Amino acid sequence: MDHKRSWMLGLGILVFGLAQSVDAADLKKVIEMPDASKILEKDRLAPPKRYTMPKGCITDDPLAIARGEYIFHNLNGKKAKAKPPRGLAKFVVANGRKKPKQYGNCVACHNIEGAKGGGNIGPDLHNYRQNFVDSGVRSHQYVYQQIADPRVHDKNTHMTVNLTTGLFTPREICDIASYVVSDKSKK
């Protein structure tokens, strides 16, 4: 057993021995035990929220689609692969501090045209426009809602809740939706 492991084992035995010799009331004096209910309440998501897609949200505007593509394929500004399109920044200022802008990284779970390492956890979004929108299976409103707060369609979803939590703005949701439903064969 290496030195670090034996030290950790000794510390564990010491703490366990201390815990055995101290009753529950005294244990709070020895070990910090925050009120987990307050932490859980602070982290609780707001209830699912139904959104109405803003007028003119889904667009064929190349700049909106480029912003949506950028958000879709990047996790955050610090590690973003390229310069963001006009209207997006790699960093934002929050509470007086510059921090990386959190993007969608949708590609971690979804595959789509041009994806590098596209995920297979979420639905495959290849040819989404042709397969779902043009065929009438899904509306633009559905796509917008699914990105904004997917819990409206599936209470057990593992997809991020983007608009209800404030991760994205309505315009960013529109940009992502515009990218998803765009005709990528024209690229």
Secondary structure, DSSP 8 states (H G I E B T S, - for coil): --HHHHHHHHHHHHHHHHHHHS-HHHHHHHS----HHHHHHHH-----------TT-S---HHHHHHHHHHHH-SBGGG-SS---TT--SEEEETTEEEE-B---GGGT---TT-SS--SSS---TTHIIIIITTTSS-HHHHHHHHH-GGGT-TT--S---TTTTSS-HHHHHHHHHHHHS-GGG-
